[in-house]
Amino acid sequence: MYVSKGDRATGTRHLKLWLLVILTALSAPVMAAPGFTFLQIGVGAREGAMGGVGAALSTGPSAAYFNPANLTLAKRGGALLMLNRHFADITSQYLAVTMRSSSWAITPHYLGTTVPGIELRDRPTQEPVALFDSRNAALGVSVARELYAGLLVGATVNYLYEKIYIEASDGWGFDFGASWAAPISGLRLGAAVQNLGQASKFVAEAPDLPTLLRGGAAFTKSLGRFGEATIAADWLSVRDQSPEQRFGLELATLTILRLRGGFINGVEALDATAGFGLFYRGLQFDYAYIPFREELGEGHRFAFGVEL
């Protein structure tokens, strides 16, 4: 497709404006204690098997979590259901539906997390008075648009809710993302800022959202009759935490099969990940195995997708 110099200049101005919005939001002062940490668990079995990369990799409804700009990469709409068993019996569910037009994509989505069996005590005792569950949720919608050939932008708004025993907090979170097809064939670059916003008081003070900046690249190369390979990498900087580096590899050896692996650096309890995906006539099943170090157990993600 031919792109004129005027279109490129306009696209560049839009990209600069989008980056200015992101950087301005990141410059806001940090005042409160961290909260809503369930937003950092992640979604998607494909991305999870590849070390949690997604800034430039995600193309389906899971892109609403990693980088909303990438929602327009999918040629058709789709639906995704993910079930995640985290360590310590923590469970989460993610449901998203993407609707497409020629240049726009819109994705309503829901992320819910449950932390079961928290012990309640009113004094130092061997046995707890009772057990209770902590429930958290993010309900939102993402929109994305192709500004011009190769340059995509997107935004997300989330209503957030967190409850521990009888104390609760809610608020609004916002994500902004951009994605660009580089001149090198098969290479895409992406960046997003996530979890901007504020929440109501939890007990005595309002918690901070885990604001993070995510940047990454994904490169796909044909292997001829052996299929194709995709390598991806993300760099994450979470507010008040050490930076993380995530790497992933996907091999498409057969029409219906994808083999995946990943590595995470910068998170003490995580390192290697693995998984696979199966495709058949618009149906998709993905699985991710995420082992935790320090005797925390294992994580398992199952995702079921369908093209609409």
N, C-alpha and C positions, 0 to 999 in steps of 0.2 A: 504494500500500500504506500502511495506517495504522500509525503508530509511536507508542506511548504515551509519556508523559513519563517513566515508570519505565524503559522500554527506552532512551530517549535518555540518561538519567542514568547507567545502567549502561554504555552504550557510551562515554560521555564518561570515566568512571572507567577503563575498559579502555584508552582511547587515552592518557590521562595516564600510566598505568603503563607502557605501551609506550614512550612518549617518554622516561620516566625511565630505562628500561633502555638506550636509545640514548645518552642524554647521559652516563650513568655510564660506559659503555664508552668513550666518546670522551675522557673525562678521564684515561685511563690515561697514564702518562709515556712519553715517546719516548726510547729508549735506544740503539737499534742503527741500522746502516746500512740503507737501503731495499733491498728485494728483491722478487721475484715481480711485476715490473712488467708482465708479460704480462697480468695481470688487468685492466689499464687499457685494453687494445686495444678491447674492446667486442664485442658480438655483435649479430646481427640486421641484415638488409639494410634493412628498413623504418626502423628507428631510425637506422641509419647514414646513410641518404639524407636524413633529417630533422635532421642535425646531431648525432646521438648522444643525442637526448632519449629519456626512457623512464620517469622516475619516476611519471608519471601516464598515460603514453601506452600502454605495452606491455600487451597483453592475452593473448597466446598464450604458448607455451613460452619465448620470449625474456624474459618477465617474471621468470623465475627469476634472470636476471642483473641486471636493472635495479631491480626492486622485487618481491620474492616475493609481497607482498600482492595484487598485481594478477592473480595466476594464477586467482583465482575469478571474474574478469570474463568470461572465455570461457564461453559457454553449454555448449560441448561440449569433450571432450578433444581433444588434437591432438598431432602430432609435427612436429618442425622439424629440418632439417639445413641448416647454414650452412657455406659454404666462403669463406674470406677470403684474398685475396692482398694483403698489406700492402706497405709500401715495403721496399726492400733485399731483396726475395725472401722476406721473412718470410711464413709461411703459418699459418693457424689454422683449426680446425674446431670446430663446436659442434653437439652432438646432444642433443635434449631431447624427452621424452615427457610430456605432461600427462594425468593421469587425474582425472576429476571425479566428485563426488557432489553431493547437494543443497546442501551448505554448505561442503564441503571440496574442496581440490585438492592433489594431490601430483605433483611433477615430478622424477624423476631426470634428471641431465644430465651432460654431459662437455664440457670445453673443453681442446683441445690446441693447442700452438703450437710451431713449429719455426723456429729461426734457422739457416740453412744457411751453409756456406762460411766459418766463422770461421778465421782464419789462426793457426797455432801456430808460435811461434819460441822457441828457447832462447838466442838471442843476436841482436844487431842485424844482420840480413841482408836483402838485397833480396827473396829468395824465401823463403817460409815452409817450415818443416820438413814440415808437413802441414796438412790442412784437416779440421775437424770441425764437427758440428752441435750446437746447444744445443736440448734438448727440455724442454718444460714442460707440466704438465697439472693440471687441477682436476676432480675427480670428486666429485659431491655430490648432494644431494637437497633440494628445497624443499617446504615445506608452507604452505598458506594457508587461512584460515577467515574467513567472514563473521560478525562478532560480532553485528551487527544491520543493518537495512536501510541500505546506503550506506557502512558502516564495515567495512573489511577489514584484516586483519593477516596477516603472513607471516614465515617465518624460513627460513634456509638454512644447511646445514653442508656444508663442502667439505674433502676431503682434497687437499692441495696438494703438488706435486712439481716441483722445479727442478734441472736438471743442466747444468753447463757443463764440458766435457771430462771429467775424472775426479772433479770435485767436485760434490757434490749436497746438497740440503737438502729436507726435507719438513716438513709441519706441518698444522695445522687452521685453517680460516677460517670465520667466522660472519657472516651478514647478517641484519638485521632491518628490516622495512618496514611502513608503514601507508598506507592509501589511503582517501579519503573523497569521496563524491559531494556536492558543495556544493549549497546550496539553489537556486542559479542553474542552470536547465536546461542540460544539455550540458557543465557544468564539473566537472572532477575534479581533486583535489589529492593529491599523493603525496610521501612522504619515506622515505628509507632510509639506513641506515648499513651500509657494506659492508667486508669484509676485516678484520674484527676477529679476533684470535687471535695465534698465535705459531708460529715455525718452529725447527727444529733448526739447529745451527751450520753455517755455510757457510765452510769454511777455518778462520778463527779466531774468528768471532763469528756470532751468530744474526741474520739479517736481519729488519728490520721488514716487515710486510705494508703495502701501499699503502692504508691505511685512508682511506675517504672518506665524506663526508656529501653526500647527493644530495636535493634538493628540487625539485619542479616542479609544473606545471599543464598541463592539456590541455582545450581547449574545442572542441566540435563544433557546427556550425551548419548547418541544412538550407538548401540553395539552391533548393528547389523542384524544378522539372523539370530543373534544371542539376546536380542531385546534392547533395553536401554538402562542407563544408570543415572541416578540423581544424587548429588552430594549437596549438603546444605549446612550452614553454620549461622548461629545467632549469638549476639553479644547482648547481655542484659545488665542494666544497672537499676537496682531496686533501692528506693529511698532508705537510707540508714543501714544498708547492707553492702557486703563486698560484691564486686562485679562477678558475673557468671559467664562462662563460655560453653556453648552447646554445639555438638556436631552430630550429623546424621548421614546415613547412606541407605539408598534404596536401589534394589536390583529387580528389574522387571524381566524375569527369565522366560515367562510364558504369558500368554494373553490374559489368563485368569489369576496369576500369582505374582505377588510382590514380597520380596524378602528384605527385612530392614534391621538396622542396628544403629546404635548411637552411643555417645559419650558425653558426660557432663563434668565440667571443671568449675570449682568455686562453691560447690554445695557439699558439706562434710558427709552427709548421709547418702549421697548418690554418686554413681560413676557410670557403669555400663547399662545399656538398655537393649532390648531386642523385640522382634515381633514379625508379623506377616499380615498380608491382606489378600482377600479373594474377591474377584469380580465376575459377575455373570449377568448379562442382559440388563444393565442398569441397576443391578443390586450389588451391594458392597458389604463385606464383613472385614473388620480389622481387629487385631489383637495386639496388645502391648504388654510385655513383661518388664516390670520395673523393680528390681531388687534393691533393698535398702541395707546399708551397712549398719554397724553398731547394734546388731541384733534387733532391728526394728521390724523385720519381717519383709514381706513381698507385696508389691502392688500389681494389680491386674486390671487392664482396661479392655472393655469390649465395646465396639462401635458398630452400629447397623445403619447403613445409608441406602438411599434410593434416589434415582433421578426422576424428576417430575416433568 
